[in-house]
Amino acid sequence: MGRAALAAVALAAAFALGGEAAPGDPELALVGTFSSPTYLTAPPGDAERLFVVEQGGRIRVVRNGAVLPTAFLDLTSLVLSGGERGLLSMAFAPDYAATGRFYVYYTARSPSGQLVLAEYRRSSNPDIADSGSARTVLTIPHPAGNHNGGQLQFGPDGYLYIGTGDGGGAGDPDRNGQNLGALLGKILRIDPLGAPYVVPADNPFVGVPGARGEIWSYGLRNPWRFSFDRQTGDLVVGDVGQGTWEEIDFVPTAAGRGRGANFGWSCWEGREVFGNCQTLPPNHTPPVWQYSHSRGCSITGGYVVRDPALAPFAGRYVYGDFCAAPVWSIALAIPDARDDRQTGLGVPSLYSFGEDACGRVYALSGSGPVYRLQVAGAVPGPPCAQTPTPPAPPAPPSPPASPRPAVRPVICRVPRIIGLRTRTARVRIRRAHCRVGRIRYKHSTRAKGRVLTQAPRPRARRVRGTRVRFTVSRGPR
């Protein structure tokens, strides 16, 4: 089916869920149709423009309701796109009007799948970026095709927050979620102005042996979309689940806005023990809401609505699911969110939500259409004003009121491979953070290709990278 046909189907399905809206009811207004749109945002204070990120590598501009024919930026030659990979997000610096600085997050063609955070600048034409202004800020190796994270967001404090997935594969095989020595499975916080960036001194793990100072929050599987409440500064994360639960994590500004929070993966999936940890850490910040895969399969996090023209959802968090069309809204609270209900709106293949400079909320379908959430029959309001800066989180205690989580060094815990096929044994060894050592072969009554002996012994604890030697059967003589 062609893209135009897909867009027509998506548009029909989107409006079919709730029928024709009566005056005062929420509705979806079509902004335009794009190529696999992954994100939408706008520069601070710019009420004229929307910037739509396309998965394949282009950023398109919508100015005063019209989609401009020329891309703002074209990175298709750099971006590896397909599945969960592509150009995933962008963020404008708080001083964009003066400096023209903005940031993009994508998976690279080379090295294949590498996560890239890069800075660009606007050209003298406000609708065109300077493609020659690229500056690489951060790269993270990521050979797997899934769980790339993808969200960029400048926080109320002016720092850049970055959501990374756990590195891919089922069940967090590399245990990145709980590893404070890895940047995957985290929300990072940096000052992107530096060489290449600066780690803020008040980040929670600065100075902790073995930990990366860039980490703000951890224990995440794939925080595809997170946001800050533009009025309060509260942090809200939609973290994509494994096989059973999707979750919403919420940390108010008064509780530190996620500073040092451990959201649990892969010890927990949602509020349920997942089983990847021998000892459950005591500092788990559980989700305020979870729903099972009987309802969806991949949460798409959204925004707390502060658009005064969208009264039915005022102060409520809107979100959805890639595998199910309904758009939902919920009242966030600690310890449990409440009043989860459908909005009456539906967007098939819901890739993302977006928010413009005025706080208006948008929903993006992977099939192409981008919609604005609005109220039927509403009269357009006056031009939006700059949103006041939300309150700052409380200063971290000194010394800390509670001990920081211990950073456990990554070790080689030798797996049992006797009886396995050679190929399976190699995989088990690598997943245990060990290396494959010398392999010997001998005739045996055991089936050909099966492991006969190994050294070191199973379950031995060794330094990371220890070589595991083993003998493989050639079969009987």
C-alpha positions in Angstrom: 0.0 0.0 0.0 1.4 3.5 -0.9 2.1 6.2 1.7 -0.8 8.3 0.5 -3.2 5.4 0.9 -1.7 4.6 4.3 -2.2 8.2 5.4 -5.8 8.1 4.2 -6.4 4.9 6.2 -4.8 6.4 9.3 -6.8 9.6 9.1 -10.0 7.7 8.7 -9.2 5.4 11.6 -8.1 8.3 13.8 -11.4 10.0 13.5 -13.5 6.8 13.5 -12.7 6.0 17.1 -14.7 8.9 18.5 -16.8 9.8 15.5 -17.4 13.4 14.6 -16.7 15.6 17.6 -19.4 17.8 19.1 -18.5 21.4 20.1 -16.5 21.2 23.3 -15.3 17.6 22.7 -11.6 16.8 22.0 -10.7 16.1 18.4 -7.7 15.6 16.1 -6.8 18.3 13.6 -4.5 17.1 10.8 -1.3 19.2 10.6 0.3 17.3 7.6 1.5 14.0 6.4 5.2 13.1 6.6 7.5 10.1 6.1 7.5 8.0 9.3 7.4 11.0 11.7 9.2 10.2 15.0 9.0 13.5 16.9 7.7 17.1 16.9 8.9 20.2 18.7 9.5 23.9 18.4 12.1 26.5 19.4 11.3 28.4 22.7 9.1 31.4 22.0 8.5 30.6 18.3 4.8 30.4 17.8 5.1 30.2 14.0 7.0 27.0 13.4 6.8 23.3 14.1 9.7 21.0 13.4 8.8 17.4 12.5 11.5 14.8 12.7 11.3 12.0 10.1 12.8 8.6 10.9 14.8 8.4 7.6 16.9 11.4 8.6 15.1 14.6 7.6 13.6 17.4 9.7 10.7 19.3 8.1 9.3 22.7 9.0 5.6 23.6 9.3 5.4 27.4 9.2 2.0 29.0 10.0 0.3 25.8 9.1 2.1 25.1 5.8 4.6 22.3 5.3 7.7 23.9 3.7 9.0 22.0 0.6 12.7 22.1 1.6 13.9 20.2 4.6 15.4 22.1 7.6 18.1 19.5 7.8 18.8 16.3 5.8 20.9 13.6 7.5 19.9 10.7 5.4 23.5 9.9 4.4 24.4 9.6 8.1 21.4 7.9 9.6 20.8 4.1 9.8 17.0 3.8 9.6 14.6 0.9 10.0 12.8 -0.9 12.8 13.6 1.1 16.0 16.6 2.9 14.4 16.7 6.3 12.6 16.6 10.0 13.4 14.8 9.8 16.7 14.6 13.2 18.3 15.8 16.8 18.4 16.0 19.6 21.0 16.5 23.3 20.7 18.8 25.1 23.1 17.1 27.5 25.5 19.1 30.3 23.8 18.3 29.1 20.3 16.9 32.5 19.2 20.3 34.0 19.8 22.7 31.2 19.1 20.8 28.9 16.6 22.1 25.8 18.5 20.0 22.6 18.4 20.8 18.9 18.9 19.8 15.7 17.2 19.8 12.1 18.3 20.2 9.3 15.7 21.5 5.8 15.0 24.5 6.0 12.7 25.3 4.1 9.5 28.9 3.9 10.6 29.8 2.5 13.0 26.6 0.6 12.4 23.9 1.4 15.0 26.1 3.7 17.1 24.0 6.3 19.1 25.0 9.8 18.1 24.2 13.1 19.8 25.3 16.0 17.5 25.0 19.7 17.6 24.0 21.8 14.6 23.3 25.5 14.1 20.7 27.4 12.2 21.8 29.2 9.0 21.0 32.8 8.2 17.7 31.5 6.9 15.5 30.5 9.9 13.9 27.7 7.9 17.2 26.1 7.0 20.0 24.6 9.2 23.7 24.9 8.5 24.5 21.3 7.5 28.2 22.1 7.8 28.0 23.2 11.4 27.9 19.6 12.8 29.7 18.9 16.1 29.6 15.5 17.7 28.8 15.7 21.4 28.4 12.1 22.5 28.5 8.7 20.9 27.6 5.3 22.5 28.3 1.9 20.8 25.0 0.1 20.2 25.3 -3.0 17.9 21.8 -4.3 18.6 18.9 -2.9 16.5 16.4 -2.3 19.3 16.2 -0.4 22.5 17.9 2.8 21.3 16.0 5.2 23.5 15.8 8.4 21.6 14.5 11.3 23.6 16.3 14.6 23.9 14.8 17.3 26.2 16.3 20.4 27.7 15.2 20.5 31.3 13.9 23.4 33.3 17.5 23.8 34.7 18.9 24.4 31.2 20.7 21.1 31.0 20.2 18.5 28.2 18.6 15.2 29.2 19.1 12.1 27.0 17.2 8.9 27.2 19.1 5.7 26.2 17.8 2.1 25.9 19.4 -0.9 27.6 21.4 -1.9 24.5 18.9 -4.3 23.0 18.2 -8.0 23.2 15.5 -9.6 25.4 15.9 -9.4 29.1 18.8 -6.9 29.3 21.4 -9.6 28.5 24.3 -7.2 29.3 22.7 -6.1 32.5 23.1 -2.4 31.5 20.0 -1.2 33.4 21.5 -1.5 36.8 25.1 -1.0 35.8 26.2 2.5 36.8 29.4 2.1 34.7 27.4 2.0 31.5 25.5 4.8 29.7 22.8 2.5 28.4 19.5 2.0 30.1 19.6 5.5 31.6 18.6 9.1 31.5 21.7 11.2 31.1 22.2 14.9 32.0 24.9 17.0 30.5 25.8 20.6 29.6 26.4 20.2 25.8 28.6 23.3 25.7 32.1 21.9 26.2 34.8 19.8 24.7 32.7 17.9 23.8 30.4 18.4 26.8 30.5 19.0 30.6 29.1 16.9 33.3 27.2 19.0 35.9 28.8 18.9 39.3 25.5 18.2 41.0 24.8 15.0 39.0 24.1 12.2 41.5 27.0 9.9 40.7 29.8 12.4 40.1 32.8 11.1 42.1 31.3 7.7 42.8 34.0 5.1 42.0 33.1 3.1 38.9 30.0 5.2 38.0 29.5 7.4 35.0 29.0 11.0 36.1 26.6 11.7 33.1 23.9 9.5 34.7 20.8 11.2 36.1 18.4 8.2 36.5 18.9 4.5 35.8 17.1 1.2 35.7 15.3 1.8 32.4 14.6 -0.6 29.5 13.7 1.8 26.7 12.6 5.2 27.7 11.4 6.0 24.2 9.6 9.2 25.4 10.0 11.3 28.5 9.0 14.8 29.3 9.0 17.6 31.8 5.8 19.2 32.9 6.2 22.8 31.5 4.4 24.2 34.6 5.9 22.3 37.5 9.1 20.7 36.0 8.1 17.2 37.1 9.7 14.3 35.2 7.5 11.8 33.5 8.9 8.7 31.7 7.1 6.2 29.5 9.4 3.1 29.7 8.7 0.3 27.2 8.3 -3.0 28.8 9.5 -6.5 28.0 6.8 -9.1 27.7 4.1 -8.3 30.3 4.0 -4.7 31.6 4.3 -1.1 30.2 5.0 1.6 32.8 4.8 5.3 33.6 7.5 6.6 36.0 6.8 10.0 37.7 9.1 12.0 39.9 7.9 15.4 41.0 10.3 18.4 41.2 10.0 18.3 45.0 11.3 14.8 45.1 14.4 15.6 42.9 13.0 15.4 39.4 14.5 11.9 39.0 17.9 12.7 40.5 19.6 9.3 41.2 16.3 7.4 40.8 16.5 3.7 40.1 13.4 2.8 38.1 14.1 -0.9 38.5 14.9 -2.6 35.2 16.0 -5.4 34.9 15.3 -6.4 38.5 11.7 -5.4 37.9 9.4 -5.1 34.9 6.8 -2.5 36.1 6.0 -3.4 39.7 6.7 -7.1 39.2 10.0 -8.8 39.9 11.7 -9.7 36.6 14.4 -11.9 38.0 17.7 -10.5 36.5 19.0 -9.6 40.0 20.2 -12.0 42.6 19.6 -9.3 45.3 16.9 -6.7 44.7 18.2 -3.2 45.3 16.5 -1.4 48.2 16.3 2.0 46.3 13.7 1.0 43.7 11.4 3.9 42.5 8.3 2.0 41.3 6.1 3.2 38.5 3.0 5.1 39.4 1.1 3.3 36.7 1.4 0.1 34.7 -0.8 -1.8 32.2 -0.5 -5.3 30.8 0.1 -6.5 27.3 -3.6 -7.4 27.0 -4.1 -3.7 26.2 -1.0 -2.8 24.2 2.7 -3.7 23.6 4.8 -0.6 23.6 4.0 2.6 25.6 4.3 5.9 23.9 4.9 8.5 26.5 3.4 12.0 26.2 2.9 15.2 28.0 1.1 16.8 31.0 -1.4 19.1 29.2 -1.0 22.8 29.9 -2.7 24.1 26.8 -5.4 26.4 28.1 -7.5 25.6 25.0 -7.5 21.9 25.8 -9.6 22.1 29.0 -10.8 18.4 29.0 -7.3 17.3 29.7 -5.9 20.2 31.8 -3.2 18.9 34.1 -3.6 15.3 32.9 -0.9 13.2 31.3 -1.8 12.1 27.8 -0.1 8.9 26.4 -0.8 5.9 24.2 0.6 2.7 22.8 2.2 1.9 19.4 0.2 -1.3 19.1 -3.2 0.1 20.0 -4.9 3.2 18.7 -6.7 4.8 21.7 -5.1 7.9 23.3 -5.4 7.8 27.1 -5.1 10.4 29.9 -4.3 9.9 33.6 -3.9 12.1 36.7 -0.3 11.6 37.9 0.2 11.2 41.7 2.5 9.5 44.2 2.5 6.6 44.9 -0.3 5.8 42.4 -1.7 7.6 39.4 -5.5 7.6 39.2 -8.4 8.0 36.9 -6.9 6.4 33.8 -9.3 6.7 30.9 -9.6 6.9 27.2 -9.8 10.3 25.6 -12.1 9.3 22.8 -9.3 9.9 20.3 -7.3 7.3 18.4 -4.1 7.3 16.4 -2.9 4.1 14.8 0.8 3.3 14.9 1.3 6.0 17.5 5.0 6.8 17.3 5.2 9.9 19.5 3.7 12.9 21.0 5.1 16.4 20.6 4.6 19.8 22.2 5.1 23.3 20.6 6.3 26.6 22.1 2.8 27.4 23.3 2.3 24.1 25.0 -0.1 22.7 22.4 0.1 18.9 22.2 0.5 16.8 19.0 0.2 13.1 18.2 2.3 11.4 15.4 1.4 8.3 13.5 4.1 6.2 12.0 1.9 5.9 8.9 2.5 9.6 8.2 -0.2 11.8 9.7 0.6 14.4 12.4 -2.3 15.7 14.4 -2.9 18.5 16.9 -5.1 17.7 19.9 -7.8 20.4 20.2 -11.3 21.0 21.3 -14.0 21.1 18.6 -15.4 24.5 17.9 -12.8 26.3 20.0 -12.0 29.9 19.1 -8.2 30.4 18.5 -6.6 32.2 21.4 -4.1 35.0 21.5 -0.4 34.3 20.5 1.3 32.3 23.2 3.7 33.9 25.7 6.9 32.5 27.0 6.3 29.9 29.7 7.6 30.8 33.1 10.5 28.7 34.3 9.3 25.9 36.6 10.7 25.7 40.1 14.1 24.2 40.7 14.3 20.8 42.5 15.6 20.9 46.1 19.4 21.0 46.5 20.9 17.6 47.1 21.6 16.9 50.8 25.2 17.1 51.9 26.1 14.6 53.1 23.4 12.5 51.4 20.4 11.6 53.6 20.6 8.0 52.4 23.6 6.1 51.1 24.1 6.0 47.3 23.6 2.7 45.7 26.7 0.6 45.6 28.4 0.3 42.3 29.2 -3.3 41.7 32.0 -3.9 39.3 31.2 -6.0 36.2 32.8 -9.4 36.6 33.0 -12.7 34.7 30.8 -15.2 36.4 31.8 -18.4 34.6 28.7 -20.1 33.1 28.2 -23.8 33.0 28.7 -24.9 29.4 29.4 -28.7 29.7 27.0 -30.5 27.5 26.2 -27.5 25.3 26.9 -27.2 21.6 29.9 -25.1 20.8 28.0 -22.2 19.3 25.7 -22.0 22.4 28.7 -22.2 24.7 30.3 -19.2 23.0 27.2 -17.1 23.4 26.9 -18.0 27.1 30.5 -17.1 27.8 30.2 -13.7 26.2 27.0 -12.9 28.0 28.7 -13.6 31.3 31.3 -10.9 30.5 34.0 -13.6 29.9 36.0 -14.4 26.8 36.2 -17.6 24.7 39.6 -19.2 25.4 41.4 -22.1 23.8 39.2 -24.9 22.4 40.5 -28.4 22.2 38.9 -31.4 20.5 39.0 -35.1 21.4 37.2 -38.2 20.5 34.5 -39.2 22.9 31.3 -41.2 23.2 29.4 -38.0 23.6 27.7 -36.5 20.6 30.0 -34.6 18.2 30.2 -30.8 18.9 29.2 -31.1 22.6 31.4 -29.5 25.4 33.1 -32.2 27.5 35.1 -30.1 30.0 35.7 -26.5 30.9 38.0 -24.3 33.0 37.6 -22.3 35.2 34.8 -24.2 36.9 31.2 -23.2 36.6 30.0 -20.2 38.7 33.6 -19.2 39.5 33.9 -15.4 39.8 36.8 -13.9 37.8 37.7 -10.4 36.5 35.9 -9.3 33.4 37.3 -10.7 30.2 38.6 -13.9 31.8 39.1 -16.6 29.1 37.1 -19.8 29.5 38.8 -22.8 28.0 36.9 -25.9 27.0 37.1 -29.3 25.3 34.7 -30.4 22.5 33.8 -33.9 21.5 34.8 -35.1 18.0 32.4 -38.1 18.4 33.5 -41.7 18.7 36.5 -42.9 16.7 
